[in-house]
Amino acid sequence: MVYNETQALISKMTSEGNMNDTQNLGSLVKRQRLRLGLTLSVLAAKSGISVTHLSRIEKAQRYPSVNVLRKIAEPLGLNEKELFSLAG
C-alpha cells in the first residue's frame, strides 16, 4: 500500500471518529503481539515506539500515523496494508 492510501485510511478513521476501525486495528496489534509472545516492552524496543503509545494504540485511545504503523508492523511480521486488511 502506498503512503497516500495508508494516510487516507488513517485520516478517515480520525476525522470520522470511526472507533470500530480503530478498535479493530488496536485489537489486531495486540493479538499479533501476543501470538508472537512479545510483551509491550519488547515490541516497543523493536519498533522504537514508547510502551505508553503502543498501549494507547492497542486500547484505541490513539491513532497511529503511517510512520508509526510501519514501525509497529515490521516486528509483528506484517506491513501496514496487512494490518488494515486484517483489522477491517
KOLKOL-140518 format. One record per atom (N, C-alpha, C, CB): residue in three letters; x, y, z; residue number from 0. Coordinates in Angstrom, 3 decimals, padded with zeros to 6 digits. Glycine has a CB too. Example, Ala and Ser with C-alpha at 12.3 -4.5 7.8 and 13.67 -1.06 7.14 Angstrom:
SITE rest       c1       c2       c3  nr
SITE  ALA  013.190 -005.690  007.800   0
SITE  ALA  012.300 -004.500  007.800   0
SITE  ALA  013.200 -003.300  007.800   0
SITE  ALA  011.308 -004.473  009.046   0
SITE  SER  012.850 -002.250  007.080   1
SITE  SER  013.670 -001.060  007.140   1
SITE  SER  012.900  000.030  007.870   1
SITE  SER  014.084 -000.598  005.725   1
This chain:
SITE rest       c1       c2       c3  nr
SITE  MET  000.861 -001.168  000.000   0
SITE  MET  000.000  000.000  000.000   0
SITE  MET  000.905  001.229  000.000   0
SITE  MET -000.978 -000.001  001.233   0
SITE  VAL  000.584  002.157 -000.816   1
SITE  VAL  001.403  003.351 -000.878   1
SITE  VAL  001.076  004.258  000.292   1
SITE  VAL  001.200  004.085 -002.206   1
SITE  TYR  002.008  005.132  000.567   2
SITE  TYR  001.891  006.037  001.702   2
SITE  TYR  000.573  006.802  001.679   2
SITE  TYR  003.055  007.010  001.716   2
SITE  ASN  000.194  007.375  000.536   3
SITE  ASN -001.021  008.192  000.456   3
SITE  ASN -002.278  007.389  000.766   3
SITE  ASN -001.142  008.812 -000.924   3
SITE  GLU -002.349  006.144  000.318   4
SITE  GLU -003.513  005.304  000.611   4
SITE  GLU -003.608  005.015  002.098   4
SITE  GLU -003.444  003.990 -000.177   4
SITE  THR -002.479  004.694  002.709   5
SITE  THR -002.466  004.422  004.143   5
SITE  THR -002.843  005.665  004.918   5
SITE  THR -001.094  003.916  004.589   5
SITE  GLN -002.275  006.804  004.526   6
SITE  GLN -002.593  008.057  005.200   6
SITE  GLN -004.076  008.385  005.048   6
SITE  GLN -001.733  009.201  004.644   6
SITE  ALA -004.660  008.111  003.899   7
SITE  ALA -006.078  008.367  003.674   7
SITE  ALA -006.937  007.515  004.611   7
SITE  ALA -006.447  008.085  002.208   7
SITE  LEU -006.566  006.256  004.798   8
SITE  LEU -007.313  005.395  005.712   8
SITE  LEU -007.233  005.903  007.140   8
SITE  LEU -006.793  003.968  005.639   8
SITE  ILE -006.049  006.312  007.559   9
SITE  ILE -005.885  006.837  008.916   9
SITE  ILE -006.660  008.141  009.070   9
SITE  ILE -004.388  007.058  009.242   9
SITE  SER -006.600  009.005  008.072  10
SITE  SER -007.337  010.270  008.125  10
SITE  SER -008.830  010.024  008.235  10
SITE  SER -007.037  011.121  006.889  10
SITE  LYS -009.326  009.049  007.485  11
SITE  LYS -010.747  008.716  007.539  11
SITE  LYS -011.124  008.241  008.934  11
SITE  LYS -011.095  007.641  006.493  11
SITE  MET -010.292  007.396  009.523  12
SITE  MET -010.566  006.891  010.862  12
SITE  MET -010.617  008.029  011.867  12
SITE  MET -009.510  005.867  011.275  12
SITE  THR -009.684  008.957  011.775  13
SITE  THR -009.609  010.027  012.766  13
SITE  THR -010.665  011.090  012.536  13
SITE  THR -008.237  010.660  012.748  13
SITE  SER -010.932  011.448  011.289  14
SITE  SER -011.885  012.521  011.028  14
SITE  SER -013.324  012.085  011.264  14
SITE  SER -011.730  013.016  009.611  14
SITE  GLU -013.636  010.844  010.992  15
SITE  GLU -014.993  010.357  011.184  15
SITE  GLU -015.198  009.782  012.576  15
SITE  GLU -015.322  009.313  010.145  15
SITE  GLY -014.111  009.698  013.338  16
SITE  GLY -014.231  009.110  014.663  16
SITE  GLY -014.674  007.665  014.609  16
SITE  GLY -015.194  009.904  015.497  16
SITE  ASN -014.236  006.959  013.589  17
SITE  ASN -014.657  005.582  013.398  17
SITE  ASN -013.924  004.677  014.380  17
SITE  ASN -014.404  005.129  011.948  17
SITE  MET -014.511  004.530  015.542  18
SITE  MET -013.870  003.760  016.601  18
SITE  MET -013.805  002.275  016.280  18
SITE  MET -014.603  003.966  017.901  18
SITE  ASN -014.742  001.749  015.487  19
SITE  ASN -014.685  000.326  015.158  19
SITE  ASN -013.398 -000.015  014.428  19
SITE  ASN -015.888 -000.076  014.310  19
SITE  ASP -013.028  000.776  013.414  20
SITE  ASP -011.777  000.533  012.702  20
SITE  ASP -010.588  000.682  013.624  20
SITE  ASP -011.640  001.480  011.521  20
SITE  THR -010.617  001.707  014.451  21
SITE  THR -009.508  001.947  015.368  21
SITE  THR -009.403  000.828  016.390  21
SITE  THR -009.676  003.293  016.075  21
SITE  GLN -010.532  000.384  016.924  22
SITE  GLN -010.522 -000.715  017.882  22
SITE  GLN -010.047 -001.996  017.218  22
SITE  GLN -011.914 -000.916  018.489  22
SITE  ASN -010.499 -002.236  015.984  23
SITE  ASN -010.050 -003.425  015.264  23
SITE  ASN -008.544 -003.400  015.049  23
SITE  ASN -010.769 -003.538  013.921  23
SITE  LEU -008.018 -002.243  014.671  24
SITE  LEU -006.588 -002.113  014.449  24
SITE  LEU -005.823 -002.365  015.745  24
SITE  LEU -006.255 -000.724  013.891  24
SITE  GLY -006.260 -001.736  016.822  25
SITE  GLY -005.612 -001.926  018.117  25
SITE  GLY -005.685 -003.361  018.588  25
SITE  GLY -006.234 -001.026  019.147  25
SITE  SER -006.842 -003.979  018.397  26
SITE  SER -007.011 -005.379  018.795  26
SITE  SER -006.108 -006.296  017.985  26
SITE  SER -008.468 -005.807  018.632  26
SITE  LEU -005.990 -005.999  016.698  27
SITE  LEU -005.126 -006.805  015.847  27
SITE  LEU -003.669 -006.695  016.281  27
SITE  LEU -005.275 -006.382  014.388  27
SITE  VAL -003.223 -005.484  016.567  28
SITE  VAL -001.844 -005.291  017.028  28
SITE  VAL -001.611 -006.117  018.295  28
SITE  VAL -001.550 -003.778  017.294  28
SITE  LYS -002.545 -006.027  019.222  29
SITE  LYS -002.392 -006.770  020.478  29
SITE  LYS -002.409 -008.278  020.245  29
SITE  LYS -003.501 -006.385  021.459  29
SITE  ARG -003.365 -008.759  019.439  30
SITE  ARG -003.437 -010.203  019.165  30
SITE  ARG -002.158 -010.723  018.518  30
SITE  ARG -004.629 -010.510  018.261  30
SITE  GLN -001.665 -009.992  017.536  31
SITE  GLN -000.446 -010.419  016.846  31
SITE  GLN  000.753 -010.377  017.791  31
SITE  GLN -000.185 -009.531  015.615  31
SITE  ARG  000.807 -009.344  018.603  32
SITE  ARG  001.908 -009.223  019.578  32
SITE  ARG  001.890 -010.410  020.531  32
SITE  ARG  001.801 -007.892  020.376  32
SITE  LEU  000.720 -010.736  021.060  33
SITE  LEU  000.604 -011.859  021.993  33
SITE  LEU  000.857 -013.192  021.297  33
SITE  LEU -000.779 -011.867  022.644  33
SITE  ARG  000.393 -013.327  020.060  34
SITE  ARG  000.630 -014.559  019.299  34
SITE  ARG  002.119 -014.829  019.137  34
SITE  ARG -000.037 -014.476  017.922  34
SITE  LEU  002.880 -013.746  018.971  35
SITE  LEU  004.323 -013.880  018.817  35
SITE  LEU  005.055 -013.957  020.158  35
SITE  LEU  004.859 -012.722  018.013  35
SITE  GLY  004.309 -013.838  021.249  36
SITE  GLY  004.907 -013.914  022.582  36
SITE  GLY  005.682 -012.672  022.965  36
SITE  GLY  005.809 -015.096  022.665  36
SITE  LEU  005.301 -011.538  022.388  37
SITE  LEU  006.001 -010.287  022.677  37
SITE  LEU  005.272 -009.499  023.756  37
SITE  LEU  006.138 -009.441  021.405  37
SITE  THR  006.022 -008.938  024.677  38
SITE  THR  005.441 -008.016  025.638  38
SITE  THR  005.386 -006.633  025.002  38
SITE  THR  006.256 -007.993  026.966  38
SITE  LEU  004.645 -005.729  025.631  39
SITE  LEU  004.635 -004.348  025.143  39
SITE  LEU  006.046 -003.779  025.146  39
SITE  LEU  003.703 -003.471  026.004  39
SITE  SER  006.813 -004.094  026.169  40
SITE  SER  008.184 -003.577  026.269  40
SITE  SER  009.063 -004.064  025.124  40
SITE  SER  008.803 -003.986  027.599  40
SITE  VAL  008.930 -005.324  024.768  41
SITE  VAL  009.735 -005.874  023.671  41
SITE  VAL  009.314 -005.253  022.346  41
SITE  VAL  009.598 -007.413  023.607  41
SITE  LEU  008.004 -005.165  022.103  42
SITE  LEU  007.539 -004.544  020.863  42
SITE  LEU  007.969 -003.074  020.813  42
SITE  LEU  005.999 -004.662  020.740  42
SITE  ALA  007.922 -002.406  021.940  43
SITE  ALA  008.366 -001.012  021.998  43
SITE  ALA  009.839 -000.900  021.604  43
SITE  ALA  008.145 -000.434  023.413  43
SITE  ALA  010.660 -001.768  022.146  44
SITE  ALA  012.086 -001.735  021.825  44
SITE  ALA  012.336 -002.043  020.355  44
SITE  ALA  012.846 -002.725  022.698  44
SITE  LYS  011.605 -003.009  019.806  45
SITE  LYS  011.808 -003.394  018.411  45
SITE  LYS  011.272 -002.361  017.423  45
SITE  LYS  011.151 -004.723  018.151  45
SITE  SER  010.228 -001.647  017.830  46
SITE  SER  009.600 -000.689  016.919  46
SITE  SER  010.069  000.748  017.125  46
SITE  SER  008.111 -000.746  017.078  46
SITE  GLY  010.662  001.019  018.282  47
SITE  GLY  011.074  002.387  018.581  47
SITE  GLY  009.910  003.270  019.017  47
SITE  GLY  011.744  002.995  017.376  47
SITE  ILE  008.800  002.653  019.399  48
SITE  ILE  007.615  003.360  019.873  48
SITE  ILE  007.517  003.143  021.379  48
SITE  ILE  006.315  002.866  019.138  48
SITE  SER  007.122  004.154  022.118  49
SITE  SER  007.064  004.014  023.576  49
SITE  SER  005.992  003.003  023.989  49
SITE  SER  006.785  005.378  024.234  49
SITE  VAL  006.202  002.399  025.144  50
SITE  VAL  005.239  001.454  025.698  50
SITE  VAL  003.894  002.141  025.879  50
SITE  VAL  005.742  000.879  027.043  50
SITE  THR  003.916  003.355  026.372  51
SITE  THR  002.673  004.100  026.604  51
SITE  THR  001.902  004.304  025.303  51
SITE  THR  002.977  005.460  027.252  51
SITE  HIS  002.608  004.713  024.250  52
SITE  HIS  001.953  004.956  022.968  52
SITE  HIS  001.390  003.658  022.382  52
SITE  HIS  002.938  005.600  021.982  52
SITE  LEU  002.152  002.581  022.460  53
SITE  LEU  001.673  001.283  021.977  53
SITE  LEU  000.426  000.839  022.737  53
SITE  LEU  002.775  000.222  022.111  53
SITE  SER  000.465  000.999  024.036  54
SITE  SER -000.679  000.621  024.858  54
SITE  SER -001.919  001.409  024.461  54
SITE  SER -000.368  000.840  026.338  54
SITE  ARG -001.755  002.682  024.221  55
SITE  ARG -002.892  003.525  023.834  55
SITE  ARG -003.422  003.150  022.441  55
SITE  ARG -002.482  005.009  023.857  55
SITE  ILE -002.531  002.748  021.555  56
SITE  ILE -002.975  002.282  020.229  56
SITE  ILE -003.786  001.001  020.386  56
SITE  ILE -001.758  002.043  019.279  56
SITE  GLU -003.292  000.068  021.185  57
SITE  GLU -003.996 -001.194  021.400  57
SITE  GLU -005.365 -000.972  022.034  57
SITE  GLU -003.162 -002.118  022.277  57
SITE  LYS -005.483  000.046  022.866  58
SITE  LYS -006.756  000.349  023.535  58
SITE  LYS -007.632  001.299  022.727  58
SITE  LYS -006.492  000.947  024.901  58
SITE  ALA -007.213  001.624  021.500  59
SITE  ALA -007.951  002.535  020.614  59
SITE  ALA -008.073  003.936  021.215  59
SITE  ALA -009.346  001.972  020.323  59
SITE  GLN -007.074  004.325  021.986  60
SITE  GLN -007.053  005.666  022.552  60
SITE  GLN -006.196  006.612  021.717  60
SITE  GLN -006.540  005.625  023.982  60
SITE  ARG -005.423  006.054  020.801  61
SITE  ARG -004.570  006.839  019.905  61
SITE  ARG -004.659  006.267  018.504  61
SITE  ARG -003.098  006.853  020.396  61
SITE  TYR -004.518  007.150  017.520  62
SITE  TYR -004.493  006.764  016.115  62
SITE  TYR -003.039  006.808  015.639  62
SITE  TYR -005.408  007.703  015.248  62
SITE  PRO -002.514  005.707  015.134  63
SITE  PRO -001.118  005.726  014.692  63
SITE  PRO -000.955  006.460  013.373  63
SITE  PRO -000.588  004.309  014.559  63
SITE  SER  000.137  007.186  013.259  64
SITE  SER  000.485  007.786  011.970  64
SITE  SER  000.977  006.665  011.050  64
SITE  SER  001.579  008.915  012.134  64
SITE  VAL  001.158  006.987  009.799  65
SITE  VAL  001.667  005.995  008.843  65
SITE  VAL  003.044  005.513  009.281  65
SITE  VAL  001.733  006.590  007.410  65
SITE  ASN  003.897  006.433  009.684  66
SITE  ASN  005.245  006.043  010.108  66
SITE  ASN  005.208  005.144  011.335  66
SITE  ASN  006.088  007.280  010.401  66
SITE  VAL  004.360  005.466  012.299  67
SITE  VAL  004.240  004.632  013.500  67
SITE  VAL  003.682  003.266  013.122  67
SITE  VAL  003.333  005.314  014.561  67
SITE  LEU  002.693  003.249  012.251  68
SITE  LEU  002.102  001.991  011.817  68
SITE  LEU  003.145  001.086  011.171  68
SITE  LEU  000.957  002.251  010.844  68
SITE  ARG  003.984  001.657  010.339  69
SITE  ARG  005.056  000.866  009.705  69
SITE  ARG  006.035  000.334  010.747  69
SITE  ARG  005.813  001.718  008.664  69
SITE  LYS  006.380  001.161  011.721  70
SITE  LYS  007.318  000.732  012.761  70
SITE  LYS  006.748 -000.405  013.603  70
SITE  LYS  007.680  001.908  013.660  70
SITE  ILE  005.450 -000.361  013.843  71
SITE  ILE  004.801 -001.415  014.622  71
SITE  ILE  004.654 -002.689  013.792  71
SITE  ILE  003.424 -000.945  015.122  71
SITE  ALA  004.291 -002.537  012.537  72
SITE  ALA  004.002 -003.693  011.682  72
SITE  ALA  005.221 -004.581  011.475  72
SITE  ALA  003.481 -003.227  010.338  72
SITE  GLU  006.360 -003.979  011.261  73
SITE  GLU  007.555 -004.762  010.921  73
SITE  GLU  007.893 -005.840  011.958  73
SITE  GLU  008.737 -003.835  010.764  73
SITE  PRO  008.020 -005.511  013.250  74
SITE  PRO  008.338 -006.572  014.213  74
SITE  PRO  007.200 -007.581  014.408  74
SITE  PRO  008.689 -005.953  015.545  74
SITE  LEU  006.000 -007.212  013.964  75
SITE  LEU  004.876 -008.149  014.037  75
SITE  LEU  004.821 -009.062  012.815  75
SITE  LEU  003.561 -007.386  014.171  75
SITE  GLY  005.750 -008.866  011.876  76
SITE  GLY  005.790 -009.689  010.681  76
SITE  GLY  004.717 -009.326  009.670  76
SITE  GLY  005.655 -011.124  011.055  76
SITE  LEU  004.228 -008.091  009.739  77
SITE  LEU  003.178 -007.611  008.843  77
SITE  LEU  003.632 -006.316  008.182  77
SITE  LEU  001.845 -007.396  009.610  77
SITE  ASN  002.835 -005.835  007.227  78
SITE  ASN  003.050 -004.492  006.712  78
SITE  ASN  001.777 -003.709  006.967  78
SITE  ASN  003.427 -004.502  005.187  78
SITE  GLU  001.786 -002.410  006.706  79
SITE  GLU  000.608 -001.599  007.044  79
SITE  GLU -000.632 -002.025  006.252  79
SITE  GLU  000.899 -000.120  006.785  79
SITE  LYS -000.442 -002.503  005.030  80
SITE  LYS -001.591 -002.982  004.239  80
SITE  LYS -002.226 -004.187  004.917  80
SITE  LYS -001.155 -003.350  002.793  80
SITE  GLU -001.414 -005.115  005.370  81
SITE  GLU -001.930 -006.298  006.042  81
SITE  GLU -002.643 -005.928  007.339  81
SITE  GLU -000.798 -007.281  006.327  81
SITE  LEU -002.080 -004.965  008.073  82
SITE  LEU -002.729 -004.540  009.309  82
SITE  LEU -004.138 -004.029  009.032  82
SITE  LEU -001.899 -003.456  010.007  82
SITE  PHE -004.277 -003.168  008.025  83
SITE  PHE -005.597 -002.614  007.718  83
SITE  PHE -006.539 -003.666  007.173  83
SITE  PHE -005.473 -001.480  006.725  83
SITE  SER -006.060 -004.538  006.295  84
SITE  SER -006.962 -005.530  005.708  84
SITE  SER -007.401 -006.553  006.755  84
SITE  SER -006.282 -006.240  004.526  84
SITE  LEU -006.527 -006.940  007.651  85
SITE  LEU -006.890 -007.893  008.686  85
SITE  LEU -007.767 -007.266  009.768  85
SITE  LEU -005.642 -008.472  009.309  85
SITE  ALA -007.541 -005.973  010.019  86
SITE  ALA -008.319 -005.288  011.075  86
SITE  ALA -009.701 -004.910  010.591  86
SITE  ALA -007.589 -004.032  011.556  86
SITE  GLY -009.840 -004.623  009.298  87
SITE  GLY -011.094 -004.099  008.797  87
SITE  GLY -012.040 -005.155  008.403  87
SITE  GLY -010.866 -003.218  007.664  87
